[in-house]
Amino acid sequence: MSAKHTLEAWLRPPVEFFPAAVHASCAFVSAAAPWSLALHPSIGYSIAAGFGALSFYRAKQGWQIVRYHRNLKRLPNYSMTSKQIPVSNKYLFVGKGFEWKPIHTQRLHDCFSDNGSKYLEPSKLFKMAREYEKRHENWLTHLTSKDSRWNLVRPLPPVEGIPAIHGIEPDEVDVVQSVSSRVGHTVVFGTTRVGKTRLAEVFVTQDIHRGKTADEREVVVFFDPKGDADMLKRMYAEAKRAGREDEFYVFHLGYPEISARYNPVGRFNRISEVAGRISGQLSGAGNSAAFKEFAWRFVNIVARALVELGNRPNYVQISQFVQNIDSLFLDYAEKFIRKTDPKIWENLATIAAGLDEKALPFGMKDRPLIFVINKYIAESAVFDPILQGLASAVRYDRTYFDKIVASLLPLLEKLTTGKISELLSPDYADILDERPIFDWESIIRKRGIVYIGLDALSDATVAAAVGNSMFADLVSMAGHLYKFGTNDGLPGAFKEKSKPVKINLHCDEFNELMGDEFIPLINKGGGAGIQVTAYTQTLSDIEARIGSKPKAGQTLGNFNTLYMLRVKEPATAELLTKQLHEVTIKRSTVTSSTTDSSNPDDDKAFSSNTGQRISESTVPMLVPANITNLPKGQAFALMDGSKLWKIRMPLPAVDKDDMMPQSLRELTDYMRKNYHVVENWWQPAFTEYTPSRDIAEAFEAMSEPQYKTQIDHQVDNFGIDEPYDIDEEENDE
């Protein structure tokens, strides 16, 4: 049919049933009454077999037309349980579909033509049933609205969209993506409630089950800013089914009582990363840039001092010493000076005890020991970068200092308030707290499965801070793995560099989690085995978060595989359509003409001519409207270089899992009852911080050179001798 002719003829009545019926009748007569055709029975049977074969062939052709028409309105049900999802070490199962070729563009144009549009409309009986259901509620409407194959007017599935976009190909195949291509990262676009979570479930299920041995298993991490109970249940159920429940971790800011604990600033390759993870949550636009830089410098001073004192930095300690730098300065100064000469510290303490506090400079009131130590540092030849940094911090007037850190303290307060403080600043020495503490290095080594719920609907600021810190930690960890491998620090690690562990990083609403550290993660993380699958709604979300259209393009340029579900922003749809070449389609035009006869002696008064003309035109393979009208659970995918696939994902079938522990069941029930998606839940509270005039003036005053000169002048004029001189005088006496 389609293979023999220039134009396909799918959009027409199934006329093949008529010759099929005639052939079937002939076969029946030839077999049942060969005498009526003057045939011997043996010959009649042979002829009946021939007619039967012809009847079957024509009936099959007619059924193909009927099935094609049916698929344009309603696709066959496609669902599977998690147990039925195939798992392979070479391929990632996506769903059913077909490779989109120019012929499919041709068919789609035919469907939207004047002749083909009638085949997209439901029957009159269907419309009557729907109208009756609007006006009545009785036993008949209960029958007509029942979703059963025996219901001649059963309603369409609630997937919306235009099913013909997928129905134009009656022969579907299993669509798979090569596992080796996932290292190039994957991005999934789709508006709310169109199937992104279901696609994530299909991917995560396979990632958890992939690998027969412990060494072949993969790390699976799912970032969920808002919290999805079904995803959490699915991850635990699959971990249980795969025998990996001991490797499963739940980190949830909204339920700290049962959540694992994690220190976002506790692990780093360079100490400066701590300050970057905290100050990175502050706005750097306009006048706020200077305050952000000051916050970075001050947090960096605190973090360096904590590490030098043998402490692991956390939010509680940093918040404590940001508000009370004096105690940290004294602790570090005592350690440093005692290490140099224990007698010096004792002399300084003695001098401080004998000072008249009223004679101290205004900024040093009630802080005689700090004043004496500053005097010693200023006049001695001993230099220590950390001590010098702490000394410069304590010299600031407290009033000025509080104004400078006005943008930092609210963030730290949120990160250290209530039970979240125990979650983000774990006490490693508390043996009574049974909640596990994890870091990315341990997760990677044991091939862990981690669900991260950031509870952004309750507090977007904390969610953004923790999420970005986790990404920054992952970037640092990726760099470490790239250089030294997974087994760095273990016995025999230097004999042979370990093979990179595959780290499947699934990021829902990833545009709200990404910062400047996300770009190097997807750009260079592939070498460390990180495979990012990012889910978001629109291109504008990414641009708004990053604040730069070129940076958004740079980010998307690192994703080699693109899945495009239904989106409502044409610019987002054009991310796919602009990557496709144009194709040639054929159009059929009926022409008709008449010509009058000019010869009065001619018997013909006129002549007529009717014909069909086939023309070709060049059109895009896809247009944004094809994407914005996709039904739920369907997508276009550009993968394996430049192959375009049309996909529909399997719907979740009933799969009862009684493997949830009591605590997780409580968590999921709580999430389901209390978490609802709202618009703009991701907007951080501190991105629009604008310092007041007095704070700005205070910062400018502190930045001027004469401010430091004034402090040094006060120290010099106080008239305290250097401790070394005091020791000598005491010895002389």
C-alpha positions in Angstrom: 0.0 0.0 0.0 2.3 2.8 1.2 5.4 1.1 -0.2 4.0 1.0 -3.7 2.7 4.5 -4.1 4.0 8.0 -3.9 1.4 9.1 -1.3 0.3 7.0 1.6 -3.4 6.5 2.0 -4.0 6.0 5.7 -6.7 8.6 6.0 -9.6 6.9 4.2 -12.3 4.4 4.8 -11.1 0.8 5.2 -12.4 -0.3 1.8 -10.3 -3.5 2.0 -13.0 -5.1 4.1 -15.3 -5.2 1.0 -13.0 -7.4 -1.1 -12.2 -9.3 2.0 -15.8 -10.1 2.5 -16.3 -11.1 -1.1 -13.2 -13.3 -1.0 -14.4 -14.9 2.2 -17.8 -15.6 0.6 -16.2 -17.2 -2.4 -14.0 -19.3 -0.1 -17.1 -20.5 1.8 -19.0 -21.3 -1.4 -16.0 -23.1 -2.9 -15.5 -25.2 0.2 -19.2 -25.8 1.2 -20.8 -26.1 -2.2 -18.2 -26.8 -4.9 -21.0 -28.5 -7.0 -22.7 -25.1 -7.4 -19.6 -23.9 -9.3 -19.2 -27.2 -11.2 -16.0 -28.0 -9.3 -14.7 -31.2 -7.9 -14.5 -31.0 -4.1 -10.7 -31.4 -4.1 -10.4 -28.5 -6.5 -13.0 -26.5 -4.6 -11.0 -26.8 -1.4 -7.9 -25.6 -3.2 -9.8 -22.6 -4.6 -11.3 -21.9 -1.2 -7.8 -21.9 0.3 -6.7 -19.3 -2.3 -9.8 -17.1 -1.7 -9.3 -17.5 2.1 -5.7 -16.3 1.8 -6.8 -13.3 -0.3 -9.5 -12.5 2.2 -7.1 -12.6 5.1 -4.6 -10.4 3.3 -7.3 -7.8 2.5 -8.8 -8.0 6.0 -5.3 -7.5 7.5 -4.9 -4.4 5.4 -8.2 -3.1 6.4 -7.5 -3.7 10.1 -4.3 -1.7 9.7 -6.4 1.2 8.6 -8.8 0.8 11.5 -6.0 0.5 14.0 -4.3 3.6 12.6 -7.5 5.5 12.9 -8.0 4.3 16.5 -4.5 5.3 17.5 -5.1 8.8 16.3 -7.8 9.1 18.9 -6.7 6.7 21.7 -3.5 4.8 22.2 -3.4 1.3 23.7 -2.9 1.1 27.4 0.8 0.8 28.3 1.7 0.1 31.9 4.1 -2.0 33.9 5.2 -2.6 37.4 8.7 -1.8 38.6 9.5 -5.6 38.5 8.7 -5.6 34.8 11.1 -2.7 34.0 14.0 -4.3 32.1 17.5 -3.8 33.5 20.6 -4.0 31.4 24.3 -3.1 31.9 24.4 -1.8 28.3 21.1 0.0 27.8 18.8 2.3 29.7 15.1 1.4 29.0 13.0 4.5 28.3 9.6 3.2 27.0 7.9 2.4 23.8 8.1 4.5 20.7 9.7 4.9 17.3 12.5 6.8 15.5 11.0 9.9 14.0 11.7 10.2 10.3 10.4 12.4 7.5 7.6 10.0 6.8 6.2 10.8 10.2 6.3 14.5 9.6 4.4 13.8 6.4 1.7 11.8 8.3 1.3 14.5 10.9 0.8 17.1 8.2 -1.8 14.9 6.6 -3.7 14.5 9.9 -4.0 18.3 10.3 -5.1 18.8 6.7 -8.8 19.5 5.9 -9.3 15.9 4.8 -7.5 14.3 7.7 -8.8 16.4 10.6 -12.1 14.5 10.6 -10.3 11.4 11.6 -9.1 13.1 14.8 -12.6 13.9 16.0 -14.5 11.4 18.2 -17.6 9.8 17.0 -21.1 11.3 17.3 -22.1 8.6 19.8 -19.1 9.5 21.9 -20.0 13.2 21.9 -23.6 12.3 22.8 -22.5 10.2 25.8 -20.3 13.0 27.1 -23.1 15.5 26.8 -25.5 13.2 28.6 -23.0 12.8 31.4 -22.8 16.5 31.9 -26.6 16.8 32.4 -27.3 13.6 34.4 -25.9 11.4 37.2 -27.4 8.0 37.2 -26.7 4.3 36.5 -26.4 5.0 32.8 -23.7 7.6 33.2 -21.9 5.2 35.5 -21.8 2.7 32.7 -20.9 5.2 29.9 -18.1 6.6 32.0 -16.6 3.3 32.9 -13.1 2.7 31.4 -13.6 -0.7 29.9 -12.8 -2.1 26.5 -16.4 -3.4 26.3 -17.7 0.2 26.7 -18.3 1.5 23.1 -18.3 5.1 24.4 -15.6 4.9 27.1 -14.0 8.2 27.9 -10.6 9.1 26.7 -7.7 8.7 29.2 -6.9 11.8 31.2 -3.6 12.5 29.4 -4.8 15.6 27.4 -2.8 16.7 24.4 -3.1 15.3 20.9 -2.7 11.5 20.8 -2.2 11.6 17.0 1.4 12.9 17.5 2.3 9.4 18.6 -0.5 7.4 16.9 0.9 8.1 13.4 3.2 5.1 13.9 1.3 1.9 14.5 4.4 -0.3 15.0 6.2 0.6 18.2 9.5 -0.8 19.5 11.3 -0.6 22.9 13.3 2.6 23.1 16.6 2.3 24.9 19.5 4.7 25.4 23.1 3.5 25.5 24.5 3.5 29.1 27.8 4.6 27.8 26.2 7.9 26.5 24.9 8.9 29.9 28.3 10.2 30.9 27.5 13.1 28.5 24.6 14.0 30.9 20.9 14.2 30.3 18.4 17.0 30.6 14.6 16.6 30.8 12.2 19.4 30.1 8.6 19.3 31.0 5.9 21.4 32.7 4.3 20.3 35.9 2.4 17.0 36.1 3.3 15.7 32.6 5.5 12.7 33.6 8.9 14.0 34.7 8.6 12.1 38.0 7.5 8.9 36.2 10.4 9.1 33.9 12.7 9.6 36.9 11.2 6.5 38.5 11.9 4.4 35.4 15.5 5.6 35.3 16.2 5.4 39.1 14.7 1.9 39.3 17.2 0.6 36.6 20.1 2.5 38.2 19.5 0.8 41.6 19.3 -2.7 40.1 22.2 -2.4 37.6 25.3 -4.4 38.5 25.4 -8.0 39.6 28.4 -7.6 42.0 29.2 -5.1 44.7 31.9 -3.5 42.5 29.6 -3.2 39.5 26.9 -1.4 41.5 26.3 2.3 40.9 25.7 5.2 43.2 22.2 6.7 43.0 21.5 10.1 44.4 18.1 11.9 43.9 17.8 15.6 44.8 14.2 16.5 45.5 13.7 20.2 46.5 10.0 20.0 47.3 9.7 16.4 48.4 8.0 13.5 46.6 6.6 10.7 48.7 6.2 8.4 45.8 9.8 8.8 44.7 11.0 8.2 48.2 8.9 5.0 48.5 10.0 3.8 45.1 13.7 4.3 45.9 13.4 2.4 49.2 11.3 -0.4 47.7 13.8 -0.9 44.8 16.7 -0.8 47.2 15.0 -3.4 49.3 14.2 -5.6 46.3 17.8 -5.3 45.1 19.1 -6.3 48.5 20.7 -2.8 49.0 18.5 -1.5 51.9 21.6 -1.1 54.1 23.1 1.3 51.5 19.9 3.5 51.5 20.0 6.9 53.1 17.3 9.5 53.6 18.3 13.1 54.1 15.2 15.3 54.7 15.3 18.8 56.1 11.6 18.6 56.8 11.8 15.5 59.0 15.1 15.7 60.9 14.1 13.2 63.6 14.6 10.2 61.2 16.9 11.8 58.6 20.5 11.0 58.2 22.9 13.7 59.2 25.2 15.6 56.8 27.7 18.4 57.3 27.7 20.5 54.2 30.9 22.3 55.0 32.7 19.5 56.9 34.6 18.0 53.9 36.8 20.0 51.5 40.0 19.8 49.5 40.8 23.4 50.1 39.8 25.3 53.3 38.6 28.2 51.2 35.7 26.0 49.9 34.0 26.4 53.3 33.7 30.2 52.9 32.6 29.8 49.3 29.7 27.4 50.1 28.3 29.8 52.7 28.9 33.2 51.1 27.8 31.8 47.8 24.2 31.9 49.0 24.3 35.7 49.4 23.4 38.1 46.6 26.4 39.5 44.7 24.4 42.1 42.7 24.9 45.8 43.0 26.0 47.1 46.4 25.7 43.6 47.9 28.9 42.4 46.1 31.2 44.1 48.6 29.2 42.7 51.6 29.4 39.2 50.0 33.2 39.5 49.7 33.5 40.6 53.3 31.4 37.7 54.4 33.6 35.3 52.5 36.8 36.8 54.0 35.4 36.6 57.5 34.0 33.1 57.2 37.3 32.0 55.7 39.2 33.4 58.7 36.9 31.5 61.1 37.2 28.2 59.1 41.0 28.3 58.9 41.2 28.9 62.6 38.8 26.1 63.4 40.8 23.6 61.3 44.1 24.7 62.8 42.6 24.2 66.3 41.6 20.6 65.3 37.9 21.2 64.8 35.7 20.2 61.8 33.9 23.3 60.6 30.1 23.3 60.8 27.3 25.9 60.6 26.9 26.1 64.4 30.6 26.9 65.0 30.8 29.3 62.2 27.6 31.1 63.4 29.0 31.1 67.0 32.3 32.7 66.1 30.9 35.1 63.5 28.9 36.6 66.4 31.7 36.2 68.9 35.0 36.3 67.2 36.8 37.2 70.5 36.7 33.7 72.0 38.1 32.2 68.8 40.8 34.8 68.7 41.8 34.1 72.3 41.8 30.3 71.8 43.9 30.5 68.7 46.2 33.2 70.1 46.8 31.1 73.3 47.7 28.0 71.2 50.0 29.9 68.9 51.8 31.9 71.6 52.1 29.0 74.0 53.6 27.0 71.2 56.1 29.8 70.7 56.9 30.4 74.3 54.5 29.6 77.2 55.9 32.4 79.4 54.8 35.1 76.9 51.1 34.1 77.3 51.4 34.2 81.0 53.0 37.7 80.9 50.3 38.9 78.5 47.5 37.7 80.8 49.2 39.4 83.8 49.5 42.7 81.9 45.8 42.5 80.9 44.7 41.9 84.4 46.5 45.0 85.6 45.1 47.4 83.0 42.7 50.2 83.7 39.8 49.4 81.3 38.7 53.1 81.4 41.9 54.0 79.7 41.4 51.6 76.8 40.3 52.8 73.4 36.6 52.8 72.8 36.7 49.7 70.6 38.6 47.8 73.2 36.5 48.5 76.3 36.0 45.3 78.4 38.6 43.5 76.2 41.9 44.1 77.8 43.5 40.8 77.0 42.6 41.2 73.3 44.1 44.7 73.4 47.3 43.4 74.9 47.6 40.5 72.3 47.0 43.0 69.5 49.7 45.1 70.8 52.0 42.1 71.0 51.2 41.1 67.4 51.7 44.6 66.1 55.2 45.0 67.7 56.6 41.5 67.4 58.3 40.0 64.4 56.2 36.8 64.6 53.8 36.4 61.6 51.0 33.9 61.3 48.3 34.4 58.5 45.5 33.0 60.6 46.5 35.0 63.7 46.8 38.2 61.7 43.4 37.6 60.1 41.8 37.1 63.5 43.5 40.1 64.9 42.3 42.3 62.0 38.8 41.1 62.7 38.7 41.8 66.4 40.0 45.3 65.8 36.7 46.3 64.2 34.2 48.2 66.3 31.4 45.9 67.2 28.7 48.2 65.9 30.3 48.5 62.6 31.0 44.8 62.4 27.3 43.8 63.1 26.2 46.0 60.2 28.7 44.4 57.9 27.6 40.9 58.6 23.9 41.8 58.5 23.3 39.8 55.3 25.2 36.7 56.7 23.7 36.3 60.1 20.1 35.7 59.0 21.2 32.9 56.8 23.3 31.3 59.5 20.4 31.7 62.0 18.2 29.7 59.7 20.8 27.0 59.3 21.4 26.7 63.0 17.8 27.0 64.4 15.9 24.1 65.9 16.4 20.4 65.0 17.9 21.3 61.7 21.0 22.4 63.6 21.6 18.8 64.7 21.0 17.6 61.2 23.5 20.0 59.4 26.0 20.3 62.3 26.2 16.8 63.6 28.0 15.9 66.8 30.4 13.2 65.8 31.1 12.4 69.5 27.4 11.8 70.4 27.2 8.0 70.6 23.5 8.2 71.7 22.4 9.7 68.4 21.7 6.7 66.1 21.1 8.7 63.0 23.9 8.0 60.5 26.3 10.6 59.3 27.3 10.4 55.7 29.6 12.3 53.3 30.0 11.9 49.6 33.3 9.9 49.9 31.7 7.2 52.1 28.6 7.1 49.8 30.7 6.6 46.7 32.9 3.9 48.3 29.9 1.9 49.5 27.8 2.5 46.4 25.1 4.2 48.4 21.6 5.2 47.4 20.6 8.6 48.7 17.3 10.4 48.7 17.7 14.1 49.5 14.6 16.1 50.4 15.4 19.7 50.8 11.9 20.8 52.1 12.0 24.0 49.9 8.3 24.5 50.4 8.9 25.3 54.1 12.1 27.3 53.8 13.5 28.0 50.4 16.6 29.7 51.8 17.8 26.7 53.8 17.0 24.4 50.9 19.0 26.5 48.5 21.9 26.8 50.9 22.1 23.1 51.6 21.5 22.1 48.0 24.2 24.4 46.7 26.6 23.3 49.4 26.0 19.7 48.4 26.7 20.5 44.8 29.9 22.3 45.8 30.9 19.3 47.9 30.3 17.1 44.9 32.4 19.3 42.7 35.2 19.1 45.2 34.8 15.3 45.5 34.7 14.9 41.7 38.0 16.7 41.4 39.5 14.4 44.1 38.2 11.3 42.3 39.4 12.4 39.0 43.0 12.8 40.3 43.3 10.0 42.8 40.5 7.5 42.2 37.9 6.1 44.6 40.3 4.1 46.8 42.6 7.0 47.7 43.9 6.6 51.3 43.1 2.9 51.4 45.8 0.1 51.5 47.1 -0.6 48.1 45.5 2.5 46.5 48.8 3.6 44.8 49.4 0.3 43.1 46.6 0.7 40.6 44.2 3.5 40.1 40.7 2.3 40.8 38.1 2.3 38.0 35.7 5.3 38.4 32.4 4.4 40.1 29.4 5.5 38.2 27.5 8.2 40.1 24.0 8.7 38.9 22.9 12.1 40.0 19.2 12.8 39.5 18.3 16.5 40.1 14.6 17.4 40.2 14.0 21.2 39.6 17.8 21.4 39.1 17.6 25.0 38.0 16.9 26.0 41.7 19.9 23.9 42.9 22.5 25.1 40.5 25.0 27.8 41.1 28.3 28.7 39.7 29.6 25.4 41.0 27.2 23.4 38.9 28.8 24.3 35.6 32.1 22.7 36.4 30.3 19.7 37.8 28.7 18.8 34.5 31.6 20.0 32.4 34.3 18.0 34.2 32.4 15.6 36.3 32.2 12.9 33.6 35.8 12.0 34.1 35.0 11.2 37.8 32.1 9.0 36.8 29.3 11.5 37.5 26.3 11.1 35.3 23.8 14.0 35.7 20.2 13.6 34.8 18.5 17.0 35.4 14.8 17.7 35.4 13.3 21.2 35.0 10.4 23.0 33.5 11.5 25.8 31.2 14.6 27.4 29.8 13.6 30.7 31.5 13.9 29.0 34.9 17.6 28.3 34.2 18.2 31.8 32.9 16.5 33.4 35.8 18.4 31.3 38.3 21.8 31.9 36.7 21.1 35.5 35.8 22.8 35.2 32.5 21.6 33.9 29.2 25.1 33.0 27.9 25.7 31.1 31.1 22.5 29.2 30.7 23.5 28.3 27.2 26.9 27.2 28.5 25.2 25.0 31.0 22.8 23.4 28.5 25.7 22.9 26.1 27.1 20.2 28.4 24.0 18.0 28.1 24.3 15.6 25.2 20.9 13.9 25.6 17.7 15.9 25.6 14.2 14.7 26.6 11.4 17.1 25.8 8.0 16.4 27.4 5.1 18.8 27.1 6.3 22.4 27.7 4.3 25.7 27.5 7.2 28.0 26.6 7.9 28.1 22.9 11.6 29.1 23.5 12.0 25.9 25.5 10.5 23.8 22.7 12.9 25.5 20.2 15.8 23.9 22.1 14.8 20.7 20.3 13.2 21.9 17.1 16.1 24.2 16.1 18.5 21.2 16.3 16.6 19.3 13.6 17.0 19.6 9.9 14.2 20.4 7.5 12.4 17.7 5.5 10.5 17.5 2.3 6.8 16.6 2.3 4.4 16.0 -0.5 1.0 17.6 -1.0 -1.8 16.5 -3.2 -3.9 19.1 -5.0 -7.0 18.3 -7.1 -7.2 20.4 -10.3 -10.3 20.8 -12.5 -10.8 22.9 -15.6 -13.3 23.4 -18.5 -12.7 24.8 -22.0 -15.5 26.1 -24.3 -15.4 25.1 -27.9 -14.8 28.0 -30.3 -15.9 26.0 -33.4 -19.6 26.4 -34.0 -19.6 23.3 -36.3 -18.0 21.1 -33.6 -20.4 18.7 -31.8 -18.6 19.4 -28.5 -19.7 22.5 -26.7 -16.9 22.3 -24.1 -14.2 20.0 -22.8 -13.3 19.3 -19.1 -10.2 18.1 -17.4 -9.8 16.8 -13.8 -6.5 15.7 -12.3 -4.4 15.4 -9.2 -1.1 17.3 -8.8 1.6 16.3 -6.3 3.9 19.0 -5.2 6.8 19.1 -2.7 7.6 21.6 0.0 10.3 22.0 2.7 9.1 22.2 6.3 10.7 21.7 9.7 10.8 18.2 11.0 9.1 19.4 14.1 7.6 22.7 15.2 7.1 24.0 18.8 3.4 23.3 18.5 4.0 19.6 18.3 5.8 19.7 21.6 3.4 22.0 23.4 0.5 19.7 22.5 2.1 16.4 23.7 -0.1 14.2 25.9 1.1 13.4 29.4 3.7 10.7 29.6 5.0 11.3 26.1 8.2 12.9 25.0 10.6 13.6 22.2 14.1 12.5 22.8 17.3 13.6 21.0 19.9 11.0 21.8 22.8 9.0 20.4 24.1 12.0 18.6 21.3 13.2 16.4 18.6 10.5 16.4 15.1 11.8 17.2 12.8 9.4 19.0 9.1 9.7 19.9 8.5 8.0 23.2 5.7 7.2 25.6 6.6 6.1 29.1 4.9 3.1 30.8 2.2 4.1 33.3 2.8 2.7 36.8 0.8 -0.5 37.4 -0.4 -1.6 40.9 2.7 -2.9 42.7 2.1 -3.4 46.4 5.2 -3.0 48.4 5.1 -3.9 52.1 8.7 -3.3 52.7 8.6 0.3 54.1 9.9 0.7 57.7 7.6 2.5 60.1 9.7 5.7 60.2 9.7 6.0 56.4 6.0 5.3 56.2 5.4 8.1 58.7 7.6 10.4 56.6 5.9 9.6 53.3 2.5 10.0 54.8 3.5 13.4 56.3 4.9 14.5 53.0 1.8 13.5 51.1 -0.5 15.3 53.4 1.4 18.5 53.8 3.5 19.1 50.7 1.8 20.8 47.8 3.4 22.4 44.8 3.1 26.2 44.7 4.5 28.7 42.2 7.9 30.3 42.9 8.6 28.1 45.9 12.2 28.3 45.1 12.8 32.0 45.4 15.5 32.6 48.0 14.9 35.1 50.7 18.3 36.8 50.5 18.8 37.3 46.8 17.4 40.8 47.0 19.3 41.9 50.1 20.0 45.7 49.8 22.1 47.2 52.6 20.7 50.4 54.2 22.5 53.7 54.0 24.0 53.5 57.5 25.3 49.9 56.9 26.8 51.0 53.5 28.5 54.0 55.1 29.9 51.8 57.9 31.4 49.5 55.4 32.9 52.3 53.4 34.4 53.8 56.6 35.9 50.4 57.6 37.3 50.0 54.1 39.2 53.3 54.2 43.0 53.1 55.1 42.7 55.8 57.8 40.4 53.5 59.8 43.2 51.0 60.3 45.7 53.8 60.9 43.5 55.2 63.6 43.3 51.8 65.4 47.1 51.4 65.2 47.6 54.9 66.5 45.4 54.1 69.5 47.4 51.0 70.2 50.8 52.8 69.8 49.8 55.7 72.1 48.6 53.5 74.9 52.2 53.0 76.1 52.4 49.2 76.7 55.9 47.8 76.4 56.5 44.6 74.4 56.3 41.5 76.6 59.9 40.6 75.9 61.0 43.9 77.5 58.9 43.1 80.5 60.5 39.7 80.9 63.9 41.2 80.9 63.0 43.8 83.5 61.6 41.1 85.8 64.7 39.1 85.4 66.9 42.2 86.2 64.9 42.7 89.4 
